[in-house]
Amino acid sequence: MSRPSLSPIAEVFACTVGQKPSKAKYYLDDTGEITRMLQGLASASDQATWNPSPHVPL
């Protein structure tokens, strides 16, 4: 069974890298932080996909 590449429910997080001030809500210092953030998001996404919510309608 294949997984869709994009979730039907998407969120957008505006961020700026290496410069302030910005209207972005989030700030990352450098490309290393970008890599760690993307890896963390991918990991959380994989866990959510493979561990569905325990709430089952009765």
CHARMM internal coordinates of N, CA and C (Angstrom, degrees):
IC EDIT
DIST 1 N 1 CA 1.4508
DIST 1 CA 1 C 1.5212
ANGL 1 N 1 CA 1 C 108.42
DIST 1 C 2 N 1.2952
ANGL 1 CA 1 C 2 N 117.35
DIHE 1 N 1 CA 1 C 2 N 127.70
DIST 2 N 2 CA 1.4595
ANGL 1 C 2 N 2 CA 120.34
DIHE 1 CA 1 C 2 N 2 CA -178.80
DIST 2 CA 2 C 1.5199
ANGL 2 N 2 CA 2 C 110.67
DIHE 1 C 2 N 2 CA 2 C -93.31
DIST 2 C 3 N 1.3143
ANGL 2 CA 2 C 3 N 114.80
DIHE 2 N 2 CA 2 C 3 N 148.50
DIST 3 N 3 CA 1.4591
ANGL 2 C 3 N 3 CA 121.03
DIHE 2 CA 2 C 3 N 3 CA 177.61
DIST 3 CA 3 C 1.5137
ANGL 3 N 3 CA 3 C 108.84
DIHE 2 C 3 N 3 CA 3 C -94.24
DIST 3 C 4 N 1.3285
ANGL 3 CA 3 C 4 N 117.89
DIHE 3 N 3 CA 3 C 4 N 145.00
DIST 4 N 4 CA 1.4606
ANGL 3 C 4 N 4 CA 118.73
DIHE 3 CA 3 C 4 N 4 CA 174.52
DIST 4 CA 4 C 1.5238
ANGL 4 N 4 CA 4 C 109.61
DIHE 3 C 4 N 4 CA 4 C -66.11
DIST 4 C 5 N 1.3254
ANGL 4 CA 4 C 5 N 117.12
DIHE 4 N 4 CA 4 C 5 N 147.61
DIST 5 N 5 CA 1.4609
ANGL 4 C 5 N 5 CA 120.16
DIHE 4 CA 4 C 5 N 5 CA -178.07
DIST 5 CA 5 C 1.5286
ANGL 5 N 5 CA 5 C 112.10
DIHE 4 C 5 N 5 CA 5 C -73.60
DIST 5 C 6 N 1.3088
ANGL 5 CA 5 C 6 N 117.01
DIHE 5 N 5 CA 5 C 6 N -26.16
DIST 6 N 6 CA 1.4609
ANGL 5 C 6 N 6 CA 120.72
DIHE 5 CA 5 C 6 N 6 CA 179.29
DIST 6 CA 6 C 1.5164
ANGL 6 N 6 CA 6 C 110.24
DIHE 5 C 6 N 6 CA 6 C -128.95
DIST 6 C 7 N 1.3034
ANGL 6 CA 6 C 7 N 115.25
DIHE 6 N 6 CA 6 C 7 N 140.14
DIST 7 N 7 CA 1.4522
ANGL 6 C 7 N 7 CA 120.88
DIHE 6 CA 6 C 7 N 7 CA 177.36
DIST 7 CA 7 C 1.5259
ANGL 7 N 7 CA 7 C 109.70
DIHE 6 C 7 N 7 CA 7 C -71.25
DIST 7 C 8 N 1.3313
ANGL 7 CA 7 C 8 N 117.43
DIHE 7 N 7 CA 7 C 8 N 143.65
DIST 8 N 8 CA 1.4608
ANGL 7 C 8 N 8 CA 118.93
DIHE 7 CA 7 C 8 N 8 CA 175.80
DIST 8 CA 8 C 1.5345
ANGL 8 N 8 CA 8 C 111.71
DIHE 7 C 8 N 8 CA 8 C -68.27
DIST 8 C 9 N 1.3219
ANGL 8 CA 8 C 9 N 116.59
DIHE 8 N 8 CA 8 C 9 N -18.18
DIST 9 N 9 CA 1.4634
ANGL 8 C 9 N 9 CA 121.63
DIHE 8 CA 8 C 9 N 9 CA 177.12
DIST 9 CA 9 C 1.5256
ANGL 9 N 9 CA 9 C 107.12
DIHE 8 C 9 N 9 CA 9 C -111.12
DIST 9 C 10 N 1.3146
ANGL 9 CA 9 C 10 N 117.27
DIHE 9 N 9 CA 9 C 10 N 108.83
DIST 10 N 10 CA 1.4592
ANGL 9 C 10 N 10 CA 121.48
DIHE 9 CA 9 C 10 N 10 CA -176.06
DIST 10 CA 10 C 1.5211
ANGL 10 N 10 CA 10 C 110.91
DIHE 9 C 10 N 10 CA 10 C -112.43
DIST 10 C 11 N 1.3212
ANGL 10 CA 10 C 11 N 114.96
DIHE 10 N 10 CA 10 C 11 N 150.98
DIST 11 N 11 CA 1.4581
ANGL 10 C 11 N 11 CA 121.44
DIHE 10 CA 10 C 11 N 11 CA 174.21
DIST 11 CA 11 C 1.5175
ANGL 11 N 11 CA 11 C 107.85
DIHE 10 C 11 N 11 CA 11 C -125.27
DIST 11 C 12 N 1.3172
ANGL 11 CA 11 C 12 N 116.67
DIHE 11 N 11 CA 11 C 12 N 146.31
DIST 12 N 12 CA 1.4539
ANGL 11 C 12 N 12 CA 121.94
DIHE 11 CA 11 C 12 N 12 CA 178.78
DIST 12 CA 12 C 1.5218
ANGL 12 N 12 CA 12 C 108.13
DIHE 11 C 12 N 12 CA 12 C -115.93
DIST 12 C 13 N 1.3270
ANGL 12 CA 12 C 13 N 115.89
DIHE 12 N 12 CA 12 C 13 N 132.19
DIST 13 N 13 CA 1.4537
ANGL 12 C 13 N 13 CA 121.91
DIHE 12 CA 12 C 13 N 13 CA 178.24
DIST 13 CA 13 C 1.5262
ANGL 13 N 13 CA 13 C 108.06
DIHE 12 C 13 N 13 CA 13 C -120.90
DIST 13 C 14 N 1.3229
ANGL 13 CA 13 C 14 N 117.25
DIHE 13 N 13 CA 13 C 14 N 108.49
DIST 14 N 14 CA 1.4618
ANGL 13 C 14 N 14 CA 120.60
DIHE 13 CA 13 C 14 N 14 CA 177.88
DIST 14 CA 14 C 1.5194
ANGL 14 N 14 CA 14 C 109.08
DIHE 13 C 14 N 14 CA 14 C -77.62
DIST 14 C 15 N 1.3232
ANGL 14 CA 14 C 15 N 116.11
DIHE 14 N 14 CA 14 C 15 N 133.11
DIST 15 N 15 CA 1.4588
ANGL 14 C 15 N 15 CA 119.48
DIHE 14 CA 14 C 15 N 15 CA 176.94
DIST 15 CA 15 C 1.5211
ANGL 15 N 15 CA 15 C 109.15
DIHE 14 C 15 N 15 CA 15 C -144.30
DIST 15 C 16 N 1.3112
ANGL 15 CA 15 C 16 N 115.46
DIHE 15 N 15 CA 15 C 16 N 159.52
DIST 16 N 16 CA 1.4540
ANGL 15 C 16 N 16 CA 122.02
DIHE 15 CA 15 C 16 N 16 CA 176.03
DIST 16 CA 16 C 1.5181
ANGL 16 N 16 CA 16 C 107.70
DIHE 15 C 16 N 16 CA 16 C -119.58
DIST 16 C 17 N 1.3157
ANGL 16 CA 16 C 17 N 115.99
DIHE 16 N 16 CA 16 C 17 N 150.67
DIST 17 N 17 CA 1.4641
ANGL 16 C 17 N 17 CA 120.57
DIHE 16 CA 16 C 17 N 17 CA -177.67
DIST 17 CA 17 C 1.5226
ANGL 17 N 17 CA 17 C 109.27
DIHE 16 C 17 N 17 CA 17 C -122.09
DIST 17 C 18 N 1.3293
ANGL 17 CA 17 C 18 N 114.54
DIHE 17 N 17 CA 17 C 18 N 121.46
DIST 18 N 18 CA 1.4470
ANGL 17 C 18 N 18 CA 121.14
DIHE 17 CA 17 C 18 N 18 CA 171.89
DIST 18 CA 18 C 1.5164
ANGL 18 N 18 CA 18 C 117.22
DIHE 17 C 18 N 18 CA 18 C 70.93
DIST 18 C 19 N 1.2970
ANGL 18 CA 18 C 19 N 118.89
DIHE 18 N 18 CA 18 C 19 N 9.62
DIST 19 N 19 CA 1.4634
ANGL 18 C 19 N 19 CA 119.41
DIHE 18 CA 18 C 19 N 19 CA 177.79
DIST 19 CA 19 C 1.5217
ANGL 19 N 19 CA 19 C 110.69
DIHE 18 C 19 N 19 CA 19 C -147.18
DIST 19 C 20 N 1.2810
ANGL 19 CA 19 C 20 N 115.65
DIHE 19 N 19 CA 19 C 20 N 141.89
DIST 20 N 20 CA 1.4491
ANGL 19 C 20 N 20 CA 123.73
DIHE 19 CA 19 C 20 N 20 CA 174.51
DIST 20 CA 20 C 1.5118
ANGL 20 N 20 CA 20 C 106.67
DIHE 19 C 20 N 20 CA 20 C -137.30
DIST 20 C 21 N 1.2619
ANGL 20 CA 20 C 21 N 125.32
DIHE 20 N 20 CA 20 C 21 N 150.98
DIST 21 N 21 CA 1.4519
ANGL 20 C 21 N 21 CA 126.58
DIHE 20 CA 20 C 21 N 21 CA 1.68
DIST 21 CA 21 C 1.5264
ANGL 21 N 21 CA 21 C 111.59
DIHE 20 C 21 N 21 CA 21 C -81.89
DIST 21 C 22 N 1.2947
ANGL 21 CA 21 C 22 N 114.20
DIHE 21 N 21 CA 21 C 22 N 160.19
DIST 22 N 22 CA 1.4554
ANGL 21 C 22 N 22 CA 122.09
DIHE 21 CA 21 C 22 N 22 CA 178.85
DIST 22 CA 22 C 1.5158
ANGL 22 N 22 CA 22 C 107.72
DIHE 21 C 22 N 22 CA 22 C -153.34
DIST 22 C 23 N 1.3106
ANGL 22 CA 22 C 23 N 116.47
DIHE 22 N 22 CA 22 C 23 N 158.77
DIST 23 N 23 CA 1.4569
ANGL 22 C 23 N 23 CA 120.47
DIHE 22 CA 22 C 23 N 23 CA 175.40
DIST 23 CA 23 C 1.5226
ANGL 23 N 23 CA 23 C 111.49
DIHE 22 C 23 N 23 CA 23 C -84.85
DIST 23 C 24 N 1.3211
ANGL 23 CA 23 C 24 N 116.68
DIHE 23 N 23 CA 23 C 24 N -3.45
DIST 24 N 24 CA 1.4607
ANGL 23 C 24 N 24 CA 120.48
DIHE 23 CA 23 C 24 N 24 CA 179.22
DIST 24 CA 24 C 1.5223
ANGL 24 N 24 CA 24 C 109.68
DIHE 23 C 24 N 24 CA 24 C -66.82
DIST 24 C 25 N 1.3208
ANGL 24 CA 24 C 25 N 115.64
DIHE 24 N 24 CA 24 C 25 N 144.36
DIST 25 N 25 CA 1.4633
ANGL 24 C 25 N 25 CA 120.88
DIHE 24 CA 24 C 25 N 25 CA -178.73
DIST 25 CA 25 C 1.5285
ANGL 25 N 25 CA 25 C 111.23
DIHE 24 C 25 N 25 CA 25 C -74.16
DIST 25 C 26 N 1.3299
ANGL 25 CA 25 C 26 N 116.79
DIHE 25 N 25 CA 25 C 26 N -30.93
DIST 26 N 26 CA 1.4635
ANGL 25 C 26 N 26 CA 121.22
DIHE 25 CA 25 C 26 N 26 CA -175.33
DIST 26 CA 26 C 1.5233
ANGL 26 N 26 CA 26 C 110.57
DIHE 25 C 26 N 26 CA 26 C -116.60
DIST 26 C 27 N 1.3235
ANGL 26 CA 26 C 27 N 115.86
DIHE 26 N 26 CA 26 C 27 N 149.98
DIST 27 N 27 CA 1.4537
ANGL 26 C 27 N 27 CA 122.29
DIHE 26 CA 26 C 27 N 27 CA -178.55
DIST 27 CA 27 C 1.5191
ANGL 27 N 27 CA 27 C 109.15
DIHE 26 C 27 N 27 CA 27 C -129.48
DIST 27 C 28 N 1.3269
ANGL 27 CA 27 C 28 N 116.80
DIHE 27 N 27 CA 27 C 28 N 132.14
DIST 28 N 28 CA 1.4603
ANGL 27 C 28 N 28 CA 122.82
DIHE 27 CA 27 C 28 N 28 CA 175.24
DIST 28 CA 28 C 1.5217
ANGL 28 N 28 CA 28 C 107.64
DIHE 27 C 28 N 28 CA 28 C -120.78
DIST 28 C 29 N 1.3397
ANGL 28 CA 28 C 29 N 116.50
DIHE 28 N 28 CA 28 C 29 N 138.51
DIST 29 N 29 CA 1.4624
ANGL 28 C 29 N 29 CA 120.46
DIHE 28 CA 28 C 29 N 29 CA -176.52
DIST 29 CA 29 C 1.5211
ANGL 29 N 29 CA 29 C 113.89
DIHE 28 C 29 N 29 CA 29 C -72.21
DIST 29 C 30 N 1.3437
ANGL 29 CA 29 C 30 N 117.23
DIHE 29 N 29 CA 29 C 30 N -40.97
DIST 30 N 30 CA 1.4613
ANGL 29 C 30 N 30 CA 118.90
DIHE 29 CA 29 C 30 N 30 CA -172.37
DIST 30 CA 30 C 1.5241
ANGL 30 N 30 CA 30 C 111.25
DIHE 29 C 30 N 30 CA 30 C -156.92
DIST 30 C 31 N 1.3309
ANGL 30 CA 30 C 31 N 115.85
DIHE 30 N 30 CA 30 C 31 N -179.26
DIST 31 N 31 CA 1.4621
ANGL 30 C 31 N 31 CA 120.56
DIHE 30 CA 30 C 31 N 31 CA -177.11
DIST 31 CA 31 C 1.5268
ANGL 31 N 31 CA 31 C 112.45
DIHE 30 C 31 N 31 CA 31 C -65.32
DIST 31 C 32 N 1.3212
ANGL 31 CA 31 C 32 N 117.55
DIHE 31 N 31 CA 31 C 32 N -27.05
DIST 32 N 32 CA 1.4666
ANGL 31 C 32 N 32 CA 120.28
DIHE 31 CA 31 C 32 N 32 CA 176.29
DIST 32 CA 32 C 1.5228
ANGL 32 N 32 CA 32 C 111.29
DIHE 31 C 32 N 32 CA 32 C -62.79
DIST 32 C 33 N 1.3217
ANGL 32 CA 32 C 33 N 116.55
DIHE 32 N 32 CA 32 C 33 N -40.08
DIST 33 N 33 CA 1.4657
ANGL 32 C 33 N 33 CA 120.47
DIHE 32 CA 32 C 33 N 33 CA 177.42
DIST 33 CA 33 C 1.5260
ANGL 33 N 33 CA 33 C 111.13
DIHE 32 C 33 N 33 CA 33 C -67.98
DIST 33 C 34 N 1.3220
ANGL 33 CA 33 C 34 N 117.14
DIHE 33 N 33 CA 33 C 34 N -34.63
DIST 34 N 34 CA 1.4674
ANGL 33 C 34 N 34 CA 120.40
DIHE 33 CA 33 C 34 N 34 CA 176.75
DIST 34 CA 34 C 1.5232
ANGL 34 N 34 CA 34 C 109.60
DIHE 33 C 34 N 34 CA 34 C -62.18
DIST 34 C 35 N 1.3305
ANGL 34 CA 34 C 35 N 116.10
DIHE 34 N 34 CA 34 C 35 N -46.41
DIST 35 N 35 CA 1.4671
ANGL 34 C 35 N 35 CA 121.00
DIHE 34 CA 34 C 35 N 35 CA 179.84
DIST 35 CA 35 C 1.5184
ANGL 35 N 35 CA 35 C 110.93
DIHE 34 C 35 N 35 CA 35 C -59.43
DIST 35 C 36 N 1.3358
ANGL 35 CA 35 C 36 N 117.47
DIHE 35 N 35 CA 35 C 36 N -47.09
DIST 36 N 36 CA 1.4707
ANGL 35 C 36 N 36 CA 120.89
DIHE 35 CA 35 C 36 N 36 CA -179.81
DIST 36 CA 36 C 1.5255
ANGL 36 N 36 CA 36 C 111.28
DIHE 35 C 36 N 36 CA 36 C -63.57
DIST 36 C 37 N 1.3331
ANGL 36 CA 36 C 37 N 116.93
DIHE 36 N 36 CA 36 C 37 N -39.88
DIST 37 N 37 CA 1.4600
ANGL 36 C 37 N 37 CA 120.13
DIHE 36 CA 36 C 37 N 37 CA 179.39
DIST 37 CA 37 C 1.5295
ANGL 37 N 37 CA 37 C 110.49
DIHE 36 C 37 N 37 CA 37 C -63.73
DIST 37 C 38 N 1.3329
ANGL 37 CA 37 C 38 N 117.15
DIHE 37 N 37 CA 37 C 38 N -46.05
DIST 38 N 38 CA 1.4605
ANGL 37 C 38 N 38 CA 120.42
DIHE 37 CA 37 C 38 N 38 CA -179.33
DIST 38 CA 38 C 1.5251
ANGL 38 N 38 CA 38 C 111.61
DIHE 37 C 38 N 38 CA 38 C -64.94
DIST 38 C 39 N 1.3352
ANGL 38 CA 38 C 39 N 117.40
DIHE 38 N 38 CA 38 C 39 N -38.51
DIST 39 N 39 CA 1.4638
ANGL 38 C 39 N 39 CA 120.36
DIHE 38 CA 38 C 39 N 39 CA 176.55
DIST 39 CA 39 C 1.5226
ANGL 39 N 39 CA 39 C 110.68
DIHE 38 C 39 N 39 CA 39 C -64.04
DIST 39 C 40 N 1.3248
ANGL 39 CA 39 C 40 N 117.00
DIHE 39 N 39 CA 39 C 40 N -40.91
DIST 40 N 40 CA 1.4574
ANGL 39 C 40 N 40 CA 120.70
DIHE 39 CA 39 C 40 N 40 CA 178.03
DIST 40 CA 40 C 1.5196
ANGL 40 N 40 CA 40 C 112.21
DIHE 39 C 40 N 40 CA 40 C -64.75
DIST 40 C 41 N 1.3237
ANGL 40 CA 40 C 41 N 116.97
DIHE 40 N 40 CA 40 C 41 N -41.90
DIST 41 N 41 CA 1.4660
ANGL 40 C 41 N 41 CA 120.38
DIHE 40 CA 40 C 41 N 41 CA 177.84
DIST 41 CA 41 C 1.5239
ANGL 41 N 41 CA 41 C 110.89
DIHE 40 C 41 N 41 CA 41 C -64.68
DIST 41 C 42 N 1.3331
ANGL 41 CA 41 C 42 N 116.77
DIHE 41 N 41 CA 41 C 42 N -41.29
DIST 42 N 42 CA 1.4656
ANGL 41 C 42 N 42 CA 120.26
DIHE 41 CA 41 C 42 N 42 CA 178.86
DIST 42 CA 42 C 1.5203
ANGL 42 N 42 CA 42 C 110.57
DIHE 41 C 42 N 42 CA 42 C -63.86
DIST 42 C 43 N 1.3238
ANGL 42 CA 42 C 43 N 116.98
DIHE 42 N 42 CA 42 C 43 N -42.02
DIST 43 N 43 CA 1.4620
ANGL 42 C 43 N 43 CA 121.22
DIHE 42 CA 42 C 43 N 43 CA 179.32
DIST 43 CA 43 C 1.5241
ANGL 43 N 43 CA 43 C 111.01
DIHE 42 C 43 N 43 CA 43 C -63.79
DIST 43 C 44 N 1.3213
ANGL 43 CA 43 C 44 N 117.01
DIHE 43 N 43 CA 43 C 44 N -45.20
DIST 44 N 44 CA 1.4649
ANGL 43 C 44 N 44 CA 120.83
DIHE 43 CA 43 C 44 N 44 CA 179.13
DIST 44 CA 44 C 1.5222
ANGL 44 N 44 CA 44 C 110.69
DIHE 43 C 44 N 44 CA 44 C -64.26
DIST 44 C 45 N 1.3174
ANGL 44 CA 44 C 45 N 116.75
DIHE 44 N 44 CA 44 C 45 N -38.22
DIST 45 N 45 CA 1.4623
ANGL 44 C 45 N 45 CA 121.03
DIHE 44 CA 44 C 45 N 45 CA 179.11
DIST 45 CA 45 C 1.5217
ANGL 45 N 45 CA 45 C 110.77
DIHE 44 C 45 N 45 CA 45 C -65.17
DIST 45 C 46 N 1.3396
ANGL 45 CA 45 C 46 N 116.66
DIHE 45 N 45 CA 45 C 46 N -43.31
DIST 46 N 46 CA 1.4639
ANGL 45 C 46 N 46 CA 120.78
DIHE 45 CA 45 C 46 N 46 CA 178.42
DIST 46 CA 46 C 1.5241
ANGL 46 N 46 CA 46 C 110.95
DIHE 45 C 46 N 46 CA 46 C -62.69
DIST 46 C 47 N 1.3288
ANGL 46 CA 46 C 47 N 117.50
DIHE 46 N 46 CA 46 C 47 N -42.18
DIST 47 N 47 CA 1.4639
ANGL 46 C 47 N 47 CA 120.92
DIHE 46 CA 46 C 47 N 47 CA 179.86
DIST 47 CA 47 C 1.5201
ANGL 47 N 47 CA 47 C 110.55
DIHE 46 C 47 N 47 CA 47 C -64.49
DIST 47 C 48 N 1.3056
ANGL 47 CA 47 C 48 N 117.57
DIHE 47 N 47 CA 47 C 48 N -40.56
DIST 48 N 48 CA 1.4656
ANGL 47 C 48 N 48 CA 120.97
DIHE 47 CA 47 C 48 N 48 CA 179.83
DIST 48 CA 48 C 1.5218
ANGL 48 N 48 CA 48 C 110.63
DIHE 47 C 48 N 48 CA 48 C -66.73
DIST 48 C 49 N 1.3290
ANGL 48 CA 48 C 49 N 116.82
DIHE 48 N 48 CA 48 C 49 N -34.88
DIST 49 N 49 CA 1.4620
ANGL 48 C 49 N 49 CA 121.12
DIHE 48 CA 48 C 49 N 49 CA -179.93
DIST 49 CA 49 C 1.5207
ANGL 49 N 49 CA 49 C 111.18
DIHE 48 C 49 N 49 CA 49 C -70.19
DIST 49 C 50 N 1.3204
ANGL 49 CA 49 C 50 N 116.86
DIHE 49 N 49 CA 49 C 50 N -42.32
DIST 50 N 50 CA 1.4627
ANGL 49 C 50 N 50 CA 120.72
DIHE 49 CA 49 C 50 N 50 CA -174.74
DIST 50 CA 50 C 1.5246
ANGL 50 N 50 CA 50 C 112.99
DIHE 49 C 50 N 50 CA 50 C -90.36
DIST 50 C 51 N 1.3093
ANGL 50 CA 50 C 51 N 119.18
DIHE 50 N 50 CA 50 C 51 N -13.83
DIST 51 N 51 CA 1.4612
ANGL 50 C 51 N 51 CA 122.77
DIHE 50 CA 50 C 51 N 51 CA 178.62
DIST 51 CA 51 C 1.5219
ANGL 51 N 51 CA 51 C 108.62
DIHE 50 C 51 N 51 CA 51 C -123.00
DIST 51 C 52 N 1.3264
ANGL 51 CA 51 C 52 N 116.96
DIHE 51 N 51 CA 51 C 52 N 78.21
DIST 52 N 52 CA 1.4622
ANGL 51 C 52 N 52 CA 118.89
DIHE 51 CA 51 C 52 N 52 CA -177.44
DIST 52 CA 52 C 1.5200
ANGL 52 N 52 CA 52 C 111.82
DIHE 51 C 52 N 52 CA 52 C -61.81
DIST 52 C 53 N 1.2949
ANGL 52 CA 52 C 53 N 114.99
DIHE 52 N 52 CA 52 C 53 N 161.05
DIST 53 N 53 CA 1.4581
ANGL 52 C 53 N 53 CA 122.09
DIHE 52 CA 52 C 53 N 53 CA -179.69
DIST 53 CA 53 C 1.5224
ANGL 53 N 53 CA 53 C 110.81
DIHE 52 C 53 N 53 CA 53 C -54.91
DIST 53 C 54 N 1.3290
ANGL 53 CA 53 C 54 N 117.14
DIHE 53 N 53 CA 53 C 54 N 138.67
DIST 54 N 54 CA 1.4636
ANGL 53 C 54 N 54 CA 119.82
DIHE 53 CA 53 C 54 N 54 CA -179.94
DIST 54 CA 54 C 1.5263
ANGL 54 N 54 CA 54 C 113.35
DIHE 53 C 54 N 54 CA 54 C -73.64
DIST 54 C 55 N 1.3219
ANGL 54 CA 54 C 55 N 117.23
DIHE 54 N 54 CA 54 C 55 N -5.76
DIST 55 N 55 CA 1.4592
ANGL 54 C 55 N 55 CA 120.56
DIHE 54 CA 54 C 55 N 55 CA -178.85
DIST 55 CA 55 C 1.5233
ANGL 55 N 55 CA 55 C 109.97
DIHE 54 C 55 N 55 CA 55 C -76.02
DIST 55 C 56 N 1.3075
ANGL 55 CA 55 C 56 N 115.82
DIHE 55 N 55 CA 55 C 56 N 116.51
DIST 56 N 56 CA 1.4610
ANGL 55 C 56 N 56 CA 121.11
DIHE 55 CA 55 C 56 N 56 CA 179.96
DIST 56 CA 56 C 1.5175
ANGL 56 N 56 CA 56 C 107.65
DIHE 55 C 56 N 56 CA 56 C -119.21
DIST 56 C 57 N 1.3306
ANGL 56 CA 56 C 57 N 117.55
DIHE 56 N 56 CA 56 C 57 N 125.30
DIST 57 N 57 CA 1.4692
ANGL 56 C 57 N 57 CA 118.73
DIHE 56 CA 56 C 57 N 57 CA 178.99
DIST 57 CA 57 C 1.5227
ANGL 57 N 57 CA 57 C 111.06
DIHE 56 C 57 N 57 CA 57 C -60.92
DIST 57 C 58 N 1.3080
ANGL 57 CA 57 C 58 N 116.38
DIHE 57 N 57 CA 57 C 58 N 140.44
DIST 58 N 58 CA 1.4705
ANGL 57 C 58 N 58 CA 120.73
DIHE 57 CA 57 C 58 N 58 CA 179.39
DIST 58 CA 58 C 1.5032
ANGL 58 N 58 CA 58 C 111.12
DIHE 57 C 58 N 58 CA 58 C -96.37
END
COOR INIT
IC SEED 1 N 1 CA 1 C
IC BUILD
